[in-house]
């Protein structure tokens, strides 16, 4: 493991090689999350499936992520960096190969689940390794490079798939990704060094089952709120929450024996708790708007999927390219000059989107979307760095796993919330005699107001985050586990 006490000018000279390879691999697997968006109509025609069935290709991916990520904290402490990397990329590549050759929808769905299993390991592995090998004074800059990967990749996904679909079959999407994933895996294994030492320990299988059924069930239930019936999703969500509550109680008991699957002592650190809540609410607002804007552009404005992808791509590129610069600013002046304006920028952009009409200039939409993405760049890098930096080193893997899990839950909750509000308002307006287009527009406006309301919460939480961590932030705080509920 590289020394953590290297002089500032040496540590800042370049990003550790292990981080560069992990960022590249993370970019590839995250690109895969959104690359299927434009392929849904083609899949419906080629595989003779309904829109609801096709949507399962995204739902199953998110569901698997939510079920697997809680186990990664335990997994990353038990294996070497190279083993975790090989496992994640190997599973992802196997899923991609299976998707390329899939003869039926069922096989393609299985392939997406396999891909998600590999993706679920990669992000916590990157975050845990970064917090371990990068000294605190340089974490902002390096975290900015991570932001580039996790924001540019989703932004490029729809545009890349739009181009590939113009050239050939939907299988081309996976056929192009596969050799890139295999190449990154091979080069990474040749150059990757292990960080830290794995610790032995048995896995608690009841905790695995509770985490999978709880977090997976919650995400699945939330994803069903876009369907016609409401009763069934409510039951699934309730069962998921009950399983999560049981999971939490079991982890608290296992913490006394030293073998929890997901160590919840991370939540005894105030800054981490606030960062976790802020990131979750910000993801609700961001993912909600990411669902709404394509619906508006394609269903009401008549843009093609490719045109929609190209319109939103500049915002994603701006967010990613600003990531390293935001990181350097954070290292120099702390988080408050970035987090507070960033949260206000998100609020302003979503407020602008509440005023959309059937003739809103595309330049206004582009500007609002870019403002939101740039504001999120100013927000995410400092919050990730402050939140993960607030916990002691031995809890890094658990803190990053919990963060990744709640991101999936927040994404599902935000999507379910805005879709339900949009649909309910649109039906209400249509029943009162409003035209179909105006009814949908009214539903979209209400849904954007929900996003704006969530962004107000983000502003409040941003103001309460510290500008920098205290010098003793890496040491365990003397708060007992019993204070977790407080």
Secondary structure, DSSP 8 states (H G I E B T S, - for coil): ---TT--HHHHTTS--HHHHHHHHHHHHHHHHHHTTGGGHHHHHHHHT--HHHHHHHHHHHHHHHHHHHHHHHHHHHHS-HHHHHHHHHHHHHHHHHHHHH--SHHHHHHHHHHHHHHHHHHHHHHHHHHHHHS-GGGHHHHHHHHHHHHHHHHHHHHHHHHHHHHHS-THHHHHHHHHHHHHHHHHHHHH----S--------HHHHHHHHHHHHHHHHHHHGGGSS-SHHHHHHHHHHHHHHHHHHHHHHHHTTTT--SS-GGGGGSHHHHHHHHHHHHHHHHHHHHHHHHHHIIIIIS---HHHHHHHHHHHHHHHHHHHHHHHHHHHHH-SHHHHHHHHHHHHHHHHHHTT--TT--HHHHHHHHHHHHHHHHHHHHHHHHHHHHTS-GGGHHHHHHHHHHHHHHHHHHHHHHHHHHHHHHHHHHHHTT--HHHHHHHHHHHHHHHHHHHHHHHHHHHHHS-SS--TTTTS--S--GGGGG-
